[in-house]
Amino acid sequence: LTAEGGPRIVNPWDEYALETAIQLKEGHSGKVTVMCMGKPEATEALKIGLAMGADDAILISDSALEDSDSLTTARVLVAAINKIGDYDIIVAGRSAIDGNSAATAVQVAALLCIPQISYVAELKTVDPAERFITAVRLLEEGRETVSSKLPAVITVVKEINEPRYPNFIGIRRAARATIPT
């Protein structure tokens, strides 16, 4: 979300992550859960995720967590991920727009002891049955193709896709949704 006082929007980098997760669900079945650590107003952004096609949304909100650094944020997200349970791929945007550190996803992967692939511009192979992923990373001086076992954390860049607009049915479903906090 934007800073206090501004309009409530989804982090643009996270729109690409959400679209990637929804495309993975459409191609391989499964479920997409969007998660946010923030103020209660963040439910607006989570509802956009539901309207786009996510199955569930979870808000982690506690005034004690305000102004958390990236490691604290990662620890809280990992606790929530572990509570949810089974997952194959955790998809995040390149970075947050507030701190722009791009550290949280790396820290989530480290705390979960799973591989992380950053700056993913293309998914070449995703095979949940074989527990395998091949991705193309966008680097300053070109592209690099890497493979990893699943589960894994990936961060995506805008070259990976074009985020969809929510459709009418998705918007109505999201408007009625109750988001657990």
C-alpha positions in Angstrom: 0.0 0.0 0.0 1.1 3.6 -0.4 2.2 5.8 2.4 -0.3 7.1 4.9 -2.7 9.7 3.4 -2.2 8.5 -0.2 -4.5 6.3 -2.2 -4.5 2.6 -1.3 -2.9 0.6 -4.1 -1.2 -2.7 -4.5 2.6 -2.5 -4.7 3.1 -2.5 -8.5 5.8 -5.2 -8.2 3.3 -7.4 -6.3 0.8 -7.2 -9.1 3.3 -9.1 -11.3 3.8 -11.6 -8.5 0.1 -12.1 -8.1 -0.4 -12.5 -11.8 2.4 -15.1 -11.9 0.8 -17.1 -9.0 -2.6 -17.0 -10.7 -1.1 -18.2 -14.0 0.7 -21.0 -12.1 -2.6 -22.0 -10.6 -4.4 -22.0 -13.9 -1.6 -24.1 -15.5 -1.0 -26.5 -12.7 -4.1 -26.3 -10.5 -3.5 -25.6 -6.8 -4.4 -22.6 -4.8 -3.2 -18.9 -4.4 -3.3 -17.3 -1.0 -2.3 -13.6 -0.9 -0.8 -12.4 2.3 0.0 -9.0 3.7 1.5 -7.6 6.9 0.2 -4.2 7.4 -2.5 -1.9 8.8 -6.2 -2.9 8.6 -6.5 -0.7 5.5 -4.4 -3.3 3.7 -7.6 -5.3 3.3 -8.3 -3.1 0.3 -5.2 -4.4 -1.5 -5.9 -8.0 -0.5 -9.4 -7.7 -2.0 -7.8 -6.6 -5.3 -5.9 -9.9 -5.1 -9.1 -11.8 -4.6 -10.8 -10.0 -7.4 -7.9 -10.8 -9.7 -8.3 -14.6 -9.0 -6.5 -15.4 -5.7 -8.4 -18.0 -3.6 -7.7 -16.7 -0.2 -6.3 -13.7 1.6 -4.8 -13.2 5.0 -3.9 -10.0 6.7 -1.3 -9.9 9.5 -1.9 -6.8 11.5 -0.7 -5.7 14.9 0.3 -2.2 15.9 3.4 -3.7 17.5 4.6 -4.6 14.0 4.5 -1.1 12.6 7.8 0.1 11.2 9.3 -3.4 11.3 12.5 -4.0 9.5 12.7 -6.5 6.7 14.0 -9.3 9.0 11.1 -8.9 11.4 8.7 -8.8 8.5 10.2 -12.0 7.1 10.0 -13.7 10.5 6.3 -12.8 10.8 5.6 -13.9 7.2 7.4 -17.2 7.8 5.3 -17.9 10.9 2.2 -17.3 8.9 3.4 -19.5 6.0 4.2 -22.3 8.4 0.8 -22.0 10.0 -0.9 -22.3 6.6 1.2 -25.3 5.8 1.8 -26.9 2.4 3.2 -24.8 -0.4 5.2 -25.3 -3.6 6.2 -21.7 -4.7 6.1 -18.5 -2.7 6.0 -15.6 -5.2 6.9 -12.1 -4.3 7.5 -8.9 -6.2 11.0 -7.6 -6.9 10.9 -5.3 -3.9 8.6 -3.3 -1.7 7.9 0.3 -2.7 8.2 1.6 0.8 11.8 0.5 1.6 12.9 -0.9 -1.8 15.4 -3.2 0.0 14.4 -6.4 -1.9 15.5 -8.2 1.3 12.3 -9.7 2.7 11.8 -12.5 0.1 15.5 -13.5 0.4 15.1 -13.6 4.2 11.9 -15.6 4.0 13.7 -18.2 1.9 16.6 -18.3 4.3 14.3 -18.7 7.3 12.4 -21.5 5.6 15.6 -23.1 4.4 14.4 -23.3 0.8 16.0 -22.1 -2.4 15.3 -18.6 -3.7 15.4 -17.3 -7.3 15.4 -13.5 -7.7 14.5 -11.3 -10.6 12.6 -13.9 -12.5 11.6 -12.7 -16.0 10.3 -16.0 -17.3 9.3 -19.4 -16.0 10.5 -22.0 -18.5 9.5 -25.2 -16.5 7.4 -25.6 -13.4 6.8 -29.3 -12.5 5.1 -29.6 -9.1 5.0 -33.4 -9.4 8.7 -33.7 -10.0 9.3 -30.8 -7.5 11.3 -28.8 -10.1 11.4 -25.3 -11.5 13.5 -23.6 -14.3 13.5 -19.8 -14.5 15.1 -17.1 -16.5 16.6 -14.3 -14.3 16.9 -10.8 -15.6 20.4 -9.4 -14.8 22.0 -6.1 -15.5 24.2 -7.6 -18.2 21.8 -10.2 -19.7 19.8 -13.2 -18.7 20.6 -16.3 -16.8 18.7 -19.6 -16.8 18.6 -21.4 -13.5 16.9 -24.5 -12.1 15.9 -25.4 -8.5 14.0 -27.9 -6.5 10.7 -27.0 -5.0 9.5 -25.6 -2.7 11.2 -22.3 -3.5 10.7 -18.6 -3.2 10.8 -16.5 -6.4 10.8 -12.8 -6.9 9.5 -11.6 -10.2 10.2 -8.5 -12.4 7.7 -6.8 -14.8 9.0 -8.6 -17.8 7.3 -11.8 -16.6 3.8 -10.9 -17.5 1.1 -8.2 -17.8 -1.2 -8.2 -14.7 -4.9 -8.8 -15.5 -7.7 -6.5 -14.5 -10.2 -7.9 -12.1 -13.4 -8.9 -13.8 -16.9 -8.2 -12.5 -17.5 -11.6 -11.0 -14.1 -11.3 -9.2 -14.9 -7.8 -7.9 -18.2 -9.0 -6.5 -16.7 -12.0 -4.9 -13.9 -9.9 -3.3 -16.4 -7.3 -2.0 -18.2 -10.1 -0.1 -15.1 -11.7 1.2 -14.2 -11.7 4.8 -10.4 -11.5 5.2 -9.0 -13.1 8.4 -6.7 -11.0 10.4 
